[in-house]
Amino acid sequence: MRFLLISLFCFALTSCASYSKKNGFVSKSENEIQIRNPYFAYSNKDYVYKANLTFYKKKFSGIIIVKKIADHNHRVVYTTEMGNKIFDFSFIGDDFTINHIIPEIDKKIILNTFQKDFYTLIKEYALSEHTFTIQDLHIKKSQLWNENHYYFFKNQQLLKIVRESGGKEKVVYDFSGTSKHTSKNILITHKNIKFNIKLKAL
């Protein structure tokens, strides 16, 4: 009985541990409180990606175009390869506007997911609350949507963003084929629902 109680106590402590503690991050003094995501930061560039979206049993394939109109102002448009518009969103500061969406995906849960996913993806600057290291990675913690987001950097290049809740990964943004200002491949994976977005630069 004593062993069982100790085991349950240890499990409770582990399950309540923060994401940083669970992953063995080492706290580091903060030098730079601003986090920068450079991948959609330039207004003179159209960001065009081949896109595959999966939401439970629904699958969509087409083209996503992201355009920075001005500071804190982006437009995200998703069309079929034939040019038929699936959705068209505007992000101005923290405001989200639906310019167009097809009825098939015009549902609150899907729209909320799109809003958070693309807001995180295109947000150029965030405030760092804490800095960690592990091996050759620098990790900065920020708050978006009142949720913890961890930005993973290697040699000052952004490799990944993790949205977590209760010490567990909720959404993971993986960037690969990166150069200083672009990411050729982006994968957004939801851990708690069957919702994934795969982008490949054209």
Secondary structure by P-SEA (a helix, b strand, c coil): caaaaaaaaaaaaaaacccccccbbbbbcccccccccccccccccccccbbbbbccccccbbbbbbbbccccbbbbbbbcccccccbbbbbccccccccccccccccaaaaaaaaaaaaaaaccbbbbcbbbbcccbbbbbbbcccbbbbbbbccccccbbbbbccccccbbbbbcccccccccbbbbbbccccbbbbbbcc
